[in-house]
Amino acid sequence: MLNVKDFYNLDKLLDEIKLRKNENYYFLWEFLNEIDSDFDELLVLLENEWLLLLLKFIHNTSLKLPKISDIYYAAYNFENEIYDFYWKEIEWNKVHTLRLHLDNKNYFPKRKLWVPSIKEKNDFIFTNIMWEWNVKVQVGPIHAWIISPGHFRFTCDWENTLNLDIQLGWKHRWVEEYFTDQNDLNKLLDASEDIVWDSRIAYSINFAKIIENASNIKISEKTKQDRVILLELERVYNHIWTIWAMLNDIWQWFLLNWFLSVREEFLCLFDNLFNSRTLKWIIWIWKNNIDINTDNYKLIINTIDNILIRFNELYEIWRDSAWIYDRFKDAWIVKKETAYSHWALWIWAKASWIYKDSRVYDDYYKGIELTEIIWEQWDVFDRYTVRSDEILQSLKIIKNIANKNIRNKLVNKDLISGNKLNNWYYISQTESQRGEILMLMKIFDNKIEYFKIKDPSFVNWTLLEYAVLKNIIADFPICNKSFDLSYSWFDL
């Protein structure tokens, strides 16, 4: 449920935010929308057990924004994003670029309707630690794996890491702008699959949810359950890939080869079911491209049963291996208070004794039992263990739904009421393998007027800067793999 409140007074906005924090509302989002050359719209999204409250503050373009990070510390990242993209200054705070690389000081990529008064942008401010044996190690921005660029600057005292500065944002794809410039919903659905390549199902379902809601389209229970199967298959595939990458960094060749072979089995399953090894072109706006039939359910169950036999045989090995325990235990810790203050999502929350899983409030998962998987040591081993347990839970969910649909012989009975989009603000959430993906659309006159994405990686990158402290730089790849963050999150 989404409630929207308008504000034209800064003090009243801040009073409302403080009130909601006292009522245990989570901070989800802060972003900016241009209205015209004279006015901007600041939007703040809060949540309490998936009761959403969108606060809109209409203000003159020359006004500095309120420093919401004094109330919710997690807003700091979003304030920096607004400053980087819009050059919108924050009240009582000289904000510098936290993570974005913008090589032109007069470059404000999101501004279209007016020219900011700021004529020169601050340079990225790297942390400067004065120490006799201080050494700085720079990694990137070109990555050895030829992935999205990222610049890491370590400050070390011999082997001990004292600080890490992360600078991302070297490339821009203008994803959000594409969704407001294009009217063809089929092309936009196709584009949603490519926002983050390994989360195609999660992103395309999230987009479909909004369009179906705005069009009063009612999808059947079978379509919902088939989408859950797709989401969980994507989740398992990605967790297996991440565990493989972690084991690769500690030379566990026997185990990592097993994970690699299982990953290939899932790719072959996707190809057999959907003619796509990467789960592309499966979701349609009102239903699934493929109506999973009885034979396909049986194929899914047989594949999972075969994998589970070997999975259970090896589970205790990779959970209790002295080698793995020694390398992962007490390494790259993110403490509970740090994860909580940053509003960490999913693996990073669950491995820090915080249960945060938006599937609990997702209508698609209604009636599906979700085990509360959390661990309390905050380290790489716990992030590794959470992933292992989540794989088992996802396989159980998939198998239960497939068996249920075989018995009940459910069919699609989707109700299509037309393709006209109703004017309003729409927000959807879908739990991907990295955590909660949020999308916001403002629809007017059958067109997407404003489009905004929150990828879980954007929130969790800052936690990496805490995790590296007092660890050796040589183990950074293990930590980085345990986080499994998207370098580009969505727009880069």
N, C-alpha and C positions, 0 to 999 in steps of 0.2 A: 504494500500500500504506500502511495506517495502523497504526502501533503506538501503544499507549496505556500510559502509566506513571503510577502513583499515588504521591503524596508526602504525608507528614504532618509532615515536618520542613522548615523553611524553608531551613536551611543546605544540606541535601541537594538541594533543588530548585535553588538557585543554583549549586551545584557541577555539577549535571547540565547546566545551561544554559551555563556556562563551558566545560565539556568539549565540548559540541556545537558551540559557536562555533569552538573550536580544530580541529574536524573539518570546518569549512567549511559548517556548516548555516546556511541563511538563516532569519532571523526573519520569520514570516508574520503572526502574530496574537497578541494577548493580550486576554482578555475574562473576564467574571465571570458566574457563575451562582448564583442563590440555591438552596440545598438545603432549608433550613428556617429557623426563626427564630433558630437558634443557630449554624448553619454556612453558610459560603459555599464555592464551588468556583472557584478561579482556574485558567484554562486557558491554556496557552501552546503555540502551534503552531509547530514548526520544520520545515524542509524541506531535503533534499539530493537533487537530481535526482529530484524528485517521490517520494522516500521520506519519508513524513510521520511526525512524532513528536509526539504530543499528550501534554503534561505536565499532570497534574491535581494541584492542591495544595488539600487540604481543610483549612480553618482556621476558627477562631472568628470570628464577625462583628465582634468588637471589635478584632481584630488588624489592624495596618496592613499594607499589601501591600509586598512587596519591590520595590525600585527596579530593575527589569530594564533600564531605559534606561541604567544605568551599564555594562551589558554590551553590549546592542544599542541603539544610540541611537534606532533606528526605533520602539522601544517607547514613546517619549515621548508620541506622539499617542494611543496606546491607554490609557496611564495617565491622561491628561487626560480621555479619554472615560469611563473608569470613574469618575473623580472627579466629572465633571459629572452623570452619570446615577445614580450610586449614592452619591455623597458618601463614597467609600471612600478614606481617606488613604493616601499612599505613604510608606514609611519614609524618613526623613532628607530629606524633600523637601516643601516647602510648595507644592504644585501649585496653579496657578491655571488658570482656564478658558482654554484655548488658542483655541477657536474657537466654542464654543456660547454662545448667548444664552439665559439663563434668567432671566426677569424677577422671579421670586419667590425670595427668598433661602432660603426653607424648602421649596423644591420639589426633590424627588428622584424623577424620573419613573419610574425602573426599579425602585425599591424597592417590594415588595409585602408581604413577610413580617415585616419589622421596621422600627423607626424608628431612624435613625442617631443617634449621640450628638452629632454636629455640629449646632449650633442656628442657625448663621449662615454662609452661604456667601460666599467671597471674591468681590468684584466682578471683572469682566473688567479686567485690568491692561493698559492701553495703554502703549506705549513712549513715554517722555518724553525728548526730545532737547533740551538747552538750547543754542541757537545763536542768534547775533544776528539772522540773516535767516531763521530757522526759520518755516515756515508749514505748517499742517495742513490737508489737504483731505479732506473726508468725502464718501464716495459711498455711496448706499443708506441704509437697507436696501431701499427700493422701487426696483426696477430698471426702466430705461426700456423694456425689451423685455417687461415684465410676466412675468418668469420668477420662479423661487423667490427669496426675498429673501436678500440678503447685504450686509454692511456692510464697506466698505473704508476704512481711515483711512491716508492717505499723509502722511508727514512729508518735506518738501522744503526744499532750499536753492536758492531760485529754481527753475530747471528740473530740478535734480538731485534724484532721489529717494533719500532717506537711509534710509527705513524704510517698511514696509507692515505694518499689522495687519489680519488678516482675522477677522471675527466672523460665523459662520454659525449656523444652528440656530434660526431664528425660527418655524418651524412644525414640527409633529410629526404623523405619520400612524400611528404605532404599528404599523408593518409587521410587525416580529418578533413582537409580541404577538398579532397577528391569526392568524399561522400556528400558534400554540400553543392558541388558543381555538377553532379551527375543525377539524372532523374530516373534512369532505367533501374528498377529494383533488382532485376536479374543480374545485371552487371555489378551492382553494389553487393549483392549476396556473394557473387563470385570473388569480388575484391576482398570481402570480409574473411574469406578462407586464407588469404595470403598476408594478412596483417602480421601474424607470427606463425611461421611455417609449421612448427611442431604442435600448434594448438588449433588446427584448422576446424575441427569439429566444435570445440568450445566457442570459438569466435563466430562461426557461422550460425550456430544455434542461438547465441546471444543476439545476433542481428535479427534472426528470424523471429525471436520472441517479441521484439519491439514492433516489427512490422505486423505480426499477427495480432498483437494487442491493439495497435493503432487502427487496424482494419476490422476489428471485431471478429476475427477468425478463431473458431474453436477447434482445436485439434483433438483427436481421439486419444483415449488412454493407451491404445497400442502404439500410436505414434510417439507419445511421451516415453513409453517404456523402451521402444526401439532407440530413441535418442539417448536414453540413459545407457543402454548397452554400448552405443558408439562412444559416449563420453568416457565410460569406464575402460573400454578397449584402448582408447587414446591415452588414458591415464597410465594403464599398465605398460603399454609400449614405451612411454617416455620414462617411467621409473626404472624399467629394465635397462634402458639406454644409459641413464644416469649412474646406476649402480655399476654397470659395465665400465664406464669412464673412471669411476672412483677406484675400482679394482685394478684397472690398467695402470694407474699412477703408483700403485704399491706392488706391482709385479705379481699379481695373483693370476697367473696365466690359466690354470685349470678352471677356476671359477669364471673368469671373464670370458673365456671361450664358450662356456656353457651359456652364459647370459647372451652372448652374441648369437648363438645358434637358436635360442628361444626367440630373440628379437626377429630373426629371419622367419621363424614359424608364424609369428604374428603378421609379418609383411605378406607372406604367402596366403594367410587366411584373409587378409584385407583384399588381396587380388582376386581370390576365388569368390568372395562375397560381393564385392563392389567394383571389380575391375580397376582398382586403384590401390597401389601399395601405400600411398601416402594419405589415404582417406579424403581425396578431393572429389568434388562434384557429387556429394552424397545428400546434403541437406537442401531441400527446397523450402520456399517461404511458407507453404501451408502443410507440407508433409515431407517425409523422407523420400529421396530419389529412389531408394530401393525399399520396397515393402518386405521386411525380413520374413520369409516363409518358414514352414515347419522344417524342411530339409536344411535350410540355413541355420536354424536354431540347433538342430542336431549336430551340424558340423562345428558350430561354436562350442557346444558342450563337449564333444569328443576331443577337440583341440585342447580345451582347458583341462579335461581329465588327464590327458597324456602329459601335459606340462606340470600339473600338480603332483603327479607321481614322482617325477624327478625333483620338482621344487621342494617337496617335503623331505626327500632324502638329503638334499644339500642344505636345507634351511639351518639345521643345527651347526653345520660346518662353517657357514659364513657368519652365523651369529656368535659362535663360540671360538672361532679361530684365534689363537694367541697372537699370530702375526697381525691380523686385522685389528684386534683389540688394542695391541700396542701402538699401532700407527694412528688409529682413529680416536682412542680414548683421551679425554682431557685436551683435545686439540681444537683450536679455533672456536672458542666458546662465545656464545651470545647469551648473556644472562637474561633471566626472566624480566627484570625491570627494564632492561634495554629494549627487549622485544616488545614489551607492553607499551612503552613510551612512544615507540615508532609505529605502533599499530601493525606489527608484523603479521604476515599472512601465512597460513598453511604450514608447510614443513618447518619454517623458521619459528612459527608460533608453537606448533605441537612439540617440537624438540626442546622448547623452553617452558614446558608445562603450562601452555595456554591453548585451550581447545577452541579453535576458530575454523569453522567449516560451514560455508554458506549452503551446502547441500541440505542441511537441517531445515532450512526455510524455503527450499526450492520445491515448487508444486510437482515437478517431475519426480521427485524422490519421496512423495507422499506414500506412506505405508512400507517404505524400505528401511530395514533396520541398519543403522550406522553405528559401529562400535567406536567409542571414544578412545582414540589412539593418541596418547601423549607420553612423553618421557621427560625426565627432570634434570639431566646432567648438562644439557645445553650445548653439547659438543658435536663433532663430526660423527662419532659413533651413534649418537642418538638420531641425528638426521638420516644416517644410513639405516638404522633400525626402523624408524618411522616409515621410510619408503618400502622396506621389506614387508612390514605389517600391512601397509596400504595396498600393496600388490595382492596379498592374500584376500583382503576384504573386497577389493574390486572384482577379483575372479569369482568370489562367492556371490556377489550381487549379480554379475552377468549370468552365471549359471542358474540362479534362482529365477530370474526373469524369463530366461529361455525355457526352462522347465514349465513355468507357470503358463506361458503363452502357448506351449505345445498342448497342455491339458485343456486350457480354456478355448483354444482356437480363436483368439481375438482377431478382429478385422478392423481396418481403418474406416472410420466414419467421420471424416473431417467436415466441419460446417464452414462453407465459404460464403461470406455475405457481401463480397465485392472488394474492389481494390482501392477504394477511396480511403485515404488516410485522414483520421480525425485530428484536428488541431489541438496540441497539448504538449507538455513535457513528458517524456517517457524514459524510464530507467530500467535496465535489465541487468541481471547478474547470473553468471555461470561459473561454477567451480572447475577450473582447469587443473592440470597437474602442478602448476605453480601457485595456485590460489585463485582468489576471486577476481574474475574479469568483470568490470563495470562498463556499461555503455550508456550514454545519455544522448537523447535526440530531442530537439525542439522542432516539431513539425507544424508547418503553416502552409495553407493553400496547396495541399497534396504534395509537398516538397519538404525535404530535410533542410531546415533553415540553419540549424546548429547541430554539430556532432562532436562528441568528446569521448575519449577512451581512457580508462585507467587500467593499465596492465599491472599485475602484482609485482613484477620485477622493479618497477619504478619505486615502489615503497621499500623494497627489501635490499636494494643496492647499498644503501647507507649502512646497513647492519654489517656488511662485509668489512667496513672500515673499523668496526669495533672488534670483529672476530680475529683480525690479524695480530692484534696486540700481544706481545710477549711470545710470539711464535717465530720459527725460523722461516726465512723467505723461501727456502728450497721446497717447503711443503705447501706453498701457496696453491699450486694446481689441485691438490687434494681438497683444500677448503673451497676453492672456486667451484669445483665439480659438485661438492656437497650442497652448495647453494643452487646450482643449476639456473642461473639467472639469464635472461635474454639481454644481450648487450644492447640491442636496439630498442628494448621494450616494445614500442609499437611504431614510432614515427620516424625512426632513424635508419 
